[in-house]
Amino acid sequence: MVGIDEMTTRGGGGRSGRSADPADKAQLERSPVRWSRVAVLFRPYRWQLSVVVALIVASSAVALATPFLIRLVIDEAIPAQDVPLLLWAVGGMLAVTVVTAVLGVVQTWLSTTVGQRVMHSLRTAVFTHLQRQSLGFFTRTRGGEVQSRLTNDIGGMQSVVTSTATSFAANATTVIGTVVAMAVLSWRLSLLSLIVLPPAIVLTRRVARMRRTITAQRQRSLADLHSQV
């Protein structure tokens, strides 16, 4: 809805170029998006979100058993030619795979359901907001830009809600669990593996900035395209 409010303040006009629109920046500085506004959208689904987080943590915790089972196979079962122990370890790895897959399906279903409902509420709210605008607003503002706000911008948020947020939570949990497992298995090798961490962080940040610029340019181009149509 910030995008719609922003259009009421600056009206129409083309948007092009690689840098972020100064009008967008100025509007965000005047009325920054508060996290409380985002949290309101998810408040009706707080229990479902709690279950999603619990499933993510459980899946990551179960997956941590795999490296210990592999160590059991390599260090004990194979050298000692202990077939029962080998079968037990392999069966444990298969069980971990099945359990994590089932938990992943349930977590994906819940998070997608919540995301779709949040996006439906947001689209309804934005459309309701548009209905309250004066005729002068639609005279000043390009119709394609309004359509782009309703489809492309909210569609971009949908991917954040349904996949990016849950992936971030899962990756954060996995990183914490992996660090603990690495420290338990071999703290020396764990320290050695940290050598690649600083370059990875630098490259990731550079790619993130590039993607942010490209995404902003794409959204402006889509608005221009809708206006042309």
For each residue, the residues with C-beta under 8 A, 3 or more apart:
1: 4 5 122 125 126 129
2: 5 6 27 28 31 33
3: 6 7 149 153
4: 1 7 8 126 129 130 146 149
5: 1 2 8 9 27 31
6: 2 3 9 10 23 24 27
7: 3 4 10 11 137 141 145 146 149
8: 4 5 11 133 137 141
9: 5 6 23 27
10: 6 7 13 23 27
11: 7 8 140 141
12: 140 141 142 145
13: 10 142
14: 224 227
15: 21 145 220 223 224
16: 220 221 224
17: 217 220
18: 213 217
19: 213
20: 24 25 216
21: 15 24 25 220
22: 25 26
23: 6 9 10 26 27
24: 6 20 21 27 28
25: 20 21 22 28 29
26: 22 23 29 30
27: 2 5 6 9 10 23 24 30 31
28: 2 24 25 31 32 33
29: 25 26 32
30: 26 27
31: 2 5 27 28
32: 28 29
33: 2 28 37 38
34: 37 38
35: 38 39
36: 39 40
37: 33 34 40 41
38: 33 34 35 41 42
39: 35 36 42 43
40: 36 37 43
41: 37 38 118 121 122
42: 38 39 45 46 49 114 118
43: 39 40 46
44:
45: 42 48 49 114 117 118
46: 42 43 49 50
47: 50 51
48: 45 51 52 110 113 114
49: 42 45 46 52 53 114
50: 46 47 53 54
51: 47 48 54 55 110
52: 48 49 55 56 107 110 111 114 166 169
53: 49 50 56 57 169
54: 50 51 57 58
55: 51 52 58 59 103 106 107 110
56: 52 53 59 60 107 166 169 170 173
57: 53 54 60 61 173
58: 54 55 61 62 103
59: 55 56 62 63 99 100 103 104 107 170
60: 56 57 63 64 170 173 174 177
61: 57 58 64 177
62: 58 59 65 96 99 100 103
63: 59 60 66 96 100 174 177
64: 60 61 67 68 177 178 180 181
65: 62 68 69 92 96
66: 63 69 70 93 96
67: 64 70 71 181 185
68: 64 65 71 72 181 185
69: 65 66 72 73 89 92 93 96
70: 66 67 73 74 89 93
71: 67 68 74 75 185
72: 68 69 75 76 77 85 89
73: 69 70 76 77 78 86 89 90
74: 70 71 77 78
75: 71 72 79
76: 72 73 79 80 82 85
77: 72 73 74 80 82 83 85 86 89
78: 73 74 81 86
79: 75 76
80: 76 77 85
81: 78
82: 76 77 85 86
83: 77 86 87
84: 87 88
85: 72 76 77 80 82 88 89
86: 73 77 78 82 83 89 90
87: 83 84 90 91
88: 84 85 91 92
89: 69 70 72 73 77 85 86 92 93
90: 73 86 87 93 94
91: 87 88 94 95
92: 65 69 88 89 95 96
93: 66 69 70 89 90 96 97
94: 90 91 97 98
95: 91 92 98 99
96: 62 63 65 66 69 92 93 99 100
97: 93 94 100 101
98: 94 95 101 102
99: 59 62 95 96 102 103
100: 59 62 63 96 97 103 104
101: 97 98 104 105
102: 98 99 105 106
103: 55 58 59 62 99 100 106 107
104: 59 100 101 107 108
105: 101 102 108 109
106: 55 102 103 109 110
107: 52 55 56 59 103 104 110 111 166
108: 104 105 111 112 166
109: 105 106 112 113
110: 48 51 52 55 106 107 113 114
111: 52 107 108 114 115 162 163 165 166
112: 108 109 115 116 162
113: 48 109 110 116 117
114: 42 45 48 49 52 110 111 117 118 161
115: 111 112 118 119 158 161 162
116: 112 113 119 120 158 162
117: 45 113 114 120 121
118: 41 42 45 114 115 121 122 161
119: 115 116 122 123 154 157 158 161
120: 116 117 123 124
121: 41 117 118 124 125
122: 1 41 118 119 125 126 154 157
123: 119 120 126 127 150 154
124: 120 121 127 128
125: 1 121 122 128 129
126: 1 4 122 123 129 130 149 150 154
127: 123 124 130 131 150
128: 124 125 131 132
129: 1 4 125 126 132 133
130: 4 126 127 133 146 150
131: 127 128
132: 128 129
133: 8 129 130 137 138
134: 137 138
135: 138 139
136: 139 140
137: 7 8 133 134 140 141
138: 133 134 135 141 143 146
139: 135 136
140: 11 12 136 137
141: 7 8 11 12 137 138 145 146
142: 12 13 145 146 223 226 227
143: 138 146 147 226 227
144: 147 148 223 224 225 226 227 228 229
145: 7 12 15 141 142 148 149 223 226 227
146: 4 7 130 138 141 142 143 149 150
147: 143 144 150 151 226
148: 144 145 151 152 153 219 222 223 226
149: 3 4 7 126 145 146 152 153 154 223
150: 123 126 127 130 146 147 153 154
151: 147 148 154 155
152: 148 149 155 156 219 222 223
153: 3 148 149 150 156 157 219
154: 119 122 123 126 149 150 151 157 158
155: 151 152 158 159
156: 152 153 159 160 215 219
157: 119 122 153 154 160 161
158: 115 116 119 154 155 161 162
159: 155 156 162 163 164
160: 156 157 163 164 165
161: 114 115 118 119 157 158 164 165
162: 111 112 115 116 158 159 165 166
163: 111 159 160 166 167
164: 159 160 161 167 168
165: 111 160 161 162 168 169
166: 52 56 107 108 111 162 163 169 170
167: 163 164 170 171
168: 164 165 171 172
169: 52 53 56 165 166 172 173
170: 56 59 60 166 167 173 174
171: 167 168 174 175
172: 168 169 175 176
173: 56 57 60 169 170 176 177
174: 60 63 170 171 177 178
175: 171 172 178 179
176: 172 173 179 180
177: 60 61 63 64 173 174 180 181
178: 64 174 175 181 182
179: 175 176 182 183 190
180: 64 176 177 183 184
181: 64 67 68 177 178 184 185
182: 178 179 185 186 187 189 190 193
183: 179 180 187 190
184: 180 181
185: 67 68 71 181 182 189 190
186: 182 189 190
187: 182 183 190 191
188: 191 192
189: 182 185 186 192 193
190: 179 182 183 185 186 187 193 194
191: 187 188 194
192: 188 189 195
193: 182 189 190 196 197
194: 190 191 197
195: 192 198
196: 193 199 200
197: 193 194 200 201
198: 195 201 202
199: 196 202 203
200: 196 197 203 204
201: 197 198 204 205
202: 198 199 205 206
203: 199 200 206 207
204: 200 201 207 208
205: 201 202 208 209
206: 202 203 209 210
207: 203 204 210 211
208: 204 205 211 212
209: 205 206 212 213
210: 206 207 213 214
211: 207 208 214 215
212: 208 209 215 216
213: 18 19 209 210 216 217
214: 210 211 217 218
215: 156 211 212 218 219
216: 20 212 213 219 220
217: 17 18 213 214 220 221
218: 214 215 221 222
219: 148 152 153 156 215 216 222 223
220: 15 16 17 21 216 217 223 224
221: 16 217 218 224 225
222: 148 152 218 219 225 226
223: 15 142 144 145 148 149 152 219 220 226 227
224: 14 15 16 144 220 221 227 228
225: 144 221 222 228 229
226: 142 143 144 145 147 148 222 223 229
227: 14 142 143 144 145 223 224
228: 144 224 225
229: 144 225 226
